[in-house]
Each structure stands twice: as C-alpha cells, then as structure tokens.
Amino acid sequence: MPENLVFAGTPLIEQPLVMVFGEGITDPNAKITDLVFSQPPRVHPTRLVFGDSDTSTHPDSLLEVSGALPELVARLHLVIGVPLALQAALPDLVGTVAVKYQSQTQRPTVAQVQTWSQVSTVTESGLTQPQQHAQATNAGAQDHSQNAVSEHFGVSPGYVEAIRSSREVGSQFQDGCLRRSRLHANWSDGLADRRVNSTSPFQEGLRAPTVRAVGRFQDGLHDRRAWLENSWTGAIPRNKGYTGHAGAAIPMRRFLPSAFEEAWVPRPGAHLTPLIPPVDPTYWGTALLFACPSLAAPMLVFGTRQCEFPPTQPTGVVTVAVRKVYFVINDISLRRASDGVEVPVNNLSLSLDASSWAWGFDAVLPHSAQSLIEPNGSGVVELLATVNGTTFAVLAENISRERSFGQTSIRLTGRGKNSVLAAPYAPVMTFTNSQARTARQLMDDVLTINGVPMGWNLDWGLTDWNVPAGVFSHQGTWIEALSVIAGAAGGYLLPHPRDQTIRVRHRYPVAPWEWATVTPNFVLPVDAVEKESLRWLEKPSYNRVFISGMDAGVLAQVTRSGTAGDSLAPMVVDALITEAAVARQRGLAVLSDTGRQIEVSLNLPVLVETGIIEPGAFVQYRDGGVDRIGLVRSTQVQAGFPEVWQTLGVQTYA
C-alpha cells in the first residue's frame, strides 16, 4: 500500500530538503511515495502545485501613496508667437511604505519551513524627478514668413459688354421681274413696328395699302439694320434677272394660334396682380428607380425629381447632318433654385470664355418679377436658367430698373454658381503648403476650411507633378489660388453649368501642328451655320522657350519638335515649375500660341444634336472647299423667344 509522508522529526538544517514525486528519479534504490494529507488544513484550504503551469489567478496588489507637494512658483516672460518650453525641479517626495506579504502557505507545528526570502527593511528614500529648474533665456522670435512682394495682376472680368455691331440682313429672295398681270401677293412686308427702341411691347398694327405685286415675293424686312436712323426706307430699283425654282403658289388657308389677345383699357379701380402659387413637385419617395435614365447615363434617383437629370456633353464625334430645313423647338425658362418658383423673363444671355472661370449672365425681366429676385436674408438669390434642356445655376448679383413711357423693365446681371469662391463672397486668405504635395492635392487643400472639404469637386485634366514643401504661397480668394496652380502648367478653369464641379483643362490639349490628326468633338456643315466671320492674326513664330522655377524649381528648355529652335520666346518664371512635367506643359502653351492664326465666329442654333457647345471642344466645319478644325475659346448664348442662337469663338490656324 502507499506509504504516508510524515513530517514528525526535526528537519536537517545543514542542507536544503528536496521532495521528489514521480518520474525523473535517478537513484535506483529510491521508492515512489504518495503524498497523503489525512488531516484538514489548519488555517484555510491550500493548493499544492507541481509543475510549470500555474493557471490560478492572483489578485493585484494596490499601493497607495499620498503626499502634498509645495506650489510651483515661476516667473514667465511671454512673447506672442514664440514657442515656450518650461522646465522645473520639484523637491523630493518622502513617504513611508508598509508592505504585508501573505504566502498563503500552511505552517504546521511539526516542522519548519525554509524560505529564501527575508523580512524587508523599512527604507526611506527620496524620489528623483527628471525635471530641473528652468533657466531664463532671452530668445528672439523667429518669423517664418517674409514680406510679400507687390505684384500687379490684371483683373479678368467674368463677362464683357457686347460690342454693338452693324450688319445687314440678307434677304432670301430678290426683286421679282415685272409681269403683265395683276396678282395679289401672298406675302407682304414684315411688321414695321419691330423696333428695339419701342416704348411698348405691342403697338397698333399699320394697315398695309393695296399695292400691285411685281413678283411672287417681296423684299425682306428693311428695318433690321442697327445703323439706320429710320425703321425702313424705300426700296432701290434694280434690274436683275431671277430664276425661280418654285412653281405657281397654291392658295391655302392656315390658322395660326396667337399667344396674345387684343389689349383693352384698364377698368376703373385698383388692379391686383394675381399671385400664382408655386406647384410643389411630386414626391416619389425613397424607392430605388430605374425608369427614366438611359443606359448611357445611369443614375440612382432618390427624392422629388424622378426623371430629371443634368444634361451631359455627348461623347465621341457629333456629326450634324446636312438638311434643307433645321427644326428646333426652343425652350427657355428661369426659376428660383430654392423653391422652384417660375420667374418671367423677356430674354437672357449667357457667355463664357477660356479666360473666365464663371459663366456670365444677363437678362431682361418684366417689372412684376422684381420681388422674386431681390436679395433675402440669406444673400443673393440663386436662379436656374434652362435653355433647350441645359440648366445653368447663376446668382442674381446686380439688379437695375429701366423705365420709359408706358414700359418698365428690370435688368439683371450675375455670374455662375462658382462665383461664391471669389470676391465679394470669399475672404482673402494666405495659402501655403507646409509639406510636400502634388498640384492636384494643392487644389484639394485650397477647397477646404480648417481641413474640412467645402463640398466642391475637381475634374483634373492636367499631368500632375510634385511640389516640395514651402514652395506654394499665394494670398487671395479660393478661385484665385486655383487659377494660379492651373496657370503654372498652362491650364485654365472651366466651370460646370450647374454642379459644384470645377474642371481643370489645358489650353492646348493637343499641339496645334498636330490638329490634323485630332478627332473633332463636333462636325458642323456650312448649312447649319447661320453666319460666319473670320479675322486673321499675326503672332511671332517662336519655336523655343526657357521655363524656370524659383527657389526649389527647375530650369527647362522646351523646343518645338522638328524645328531648329532658333526663335526664342520670352522666358517664363513661376515658383510652381518644380518638375519637367509641368515645364513641358507650360512650354507647350507658350509655343502653341504663335504664328498666323484665324479667329472664327460661328453663329448657329442650339440644335438637339449639339446642345450648347462649351469652350475646350474641337469643332470641324467647312470653309468654302476647305475643312477647318479649331478649338472653341468662347461661347455666347442669346435666348429671346422664339429664337435661340449660340455664337462660338473658334481658334484655328491658317
């Protein structure tokens, strides 16, 4: 039977005692003995653990030290804007610590327990602090900024006044030949009361006298020349043969609906203009709809507008077919962006060029629309101008009233929605880069307030480059800082008509000497252009230019390929010229604007195929027997019911 292990005698003191149980006994005469505890423990249950893995948990010991330190007295000399480091030495903290150790081991009276620990000795020791007394040091403040250098920049207006031009209106028909017949003409002279300086929108019609018709057609309106003092003049007799391709006209009766009724004298008493309540748009809920958007422009629609989405520019090549007649249904509207209330408008115009960063807006409204566009408590009123399906978000900035006898009108001018990033809405700030960034990241940093994005997006169209820390520094508004970054690479800012998106484009995405291989965005036949005008320009034929940075920049020599580089353009210096990528883009912009150029003005309707053509698009058209391709630099839209025309300023080379 197993033997009991009994501690009865006095243990040996000469050497430590070792108890061995189980395997690992090297003595062959040793006997395996069981350890038996027949009596209950004296104090509390105790676990006897053998091995190297003790899974029992031991509670943490808590040591609390409390003490009172004297007050820290220091004399400080503060200088605004100077970093301050404070060092101080505190006196030693003296305290007494009492430690109670419980080994949780049973102490029987039949034996002694040998321990390798000893009773701790109370020791008083001070605590060494890592601080020392601060030493007063007089240090000057170091300013990280430098004096700004005064620079003179020209202000580029968002729109310019239209130049009054004198032009003659060509008649589609000539004087008819004399015939021996008394025929009544199916047409008569146009209304002679369509004068711009008319004081009333309507006049009494003039009864046309009965005249003999000398041809199937008469001359067109003679009053469409701005430089004439009289509204019309007498016809000049001419003898010229005319061959008509039309046969005898067939009398037909056609009833044309009139948009107006006969005017009547106002009745006695007060007349109140009826208020048209705004129509609340239909709420379609938050369901996910795939109904109206086409596959070319899929959208997920949530909320009030189920089928309306902003128009997108056509992709690829848009070719306008040659037709005898182009039918266009013009649609013009103006409404407030906040509540969708319709604003009556007589006519409006929109303009944009490559030197502007916002659409220019001009409109003539009736006097009844004054209360709809006046500034409210939240600032200027935002309007949505829709022209043939394209919506423009504009701000009603300047309002003036014009009154003449029997007529009062409101003149309204403004700019696009992104004008909130410029004066007078944006503050003047200082923009710098404290760490290395790319040009795209610099623009993203500009469009933030204390590191929080402002909600504007960038459509980047340049080759990005790195800008070392401390290179970029500009003082101005948000839009001015963006223009400086884009201009360093020869780029410009192209606003979106409605969204909060700024497109960054290069002035010459393709070198002009390679335009013959470019696929145009629009192909316009001569039949679709109502009027065309050309102006030749002569500029120096530079083929080499030096582009240089400043403190952390590079010096690059850009030469037009295939030339000797013997005509040197003026040197360009910009602080953001920090890599070869930006130097090449800036050099391309300088060398492209050289040589003999042609400024072409094309006046055409806003067709369904083209929409409103914006600057930056390549346009191909036929000039006589020559196909020309050019880059659109400006767009002007004139919308006055029932006609809508767009005038494109195209840059091409001879």
Order of alpha helices (4+ residues) and beta strands (2+ residues): beta-beta-beta-beta-alpha-beta-beta-beta-beta-beta-alpha-beta-beta-beta-beta-beta-alpha-beta-beta-beta-beta-beta-beta-beta-alpha-beta-beta-beta-beta
